Amino acid sequence: MIGGAQDRILNSPQTRALADSIPRALYKEVDAGHIVLFERADEFIALATEFLFQQHD
């Protein structure tokens, strides 16, 4: 999961709790608001790409 540190709709504790409830989920945070993909597209794509190319059990 990728959360926005400045998100006023879903705050970090809520997003972290959701990630913690999903087996093997990872949580990363970006200095952005609710729509991380549009606000910090390069960072979002880098994190998503890194996750997709990791070895998963």
C-alpha positions, 0 to 999 in steps of 0.5 A: 500500500502507498499512503499519502502523508498529507492525506486528509481523507485517509490518515496514516494510522488508518492506512497503516492499520489496513496494511497491517491487516493484509497478510504480506502487505507492505506500507510505504508513505509518500509526501502527498495528499489523497491522490498520490499517483497524480501528486507524486507520479514518479515516486508512486511508479518507482515504489510500485515497480520496486514492489512488483519486481520483488521476490514474493513467497 
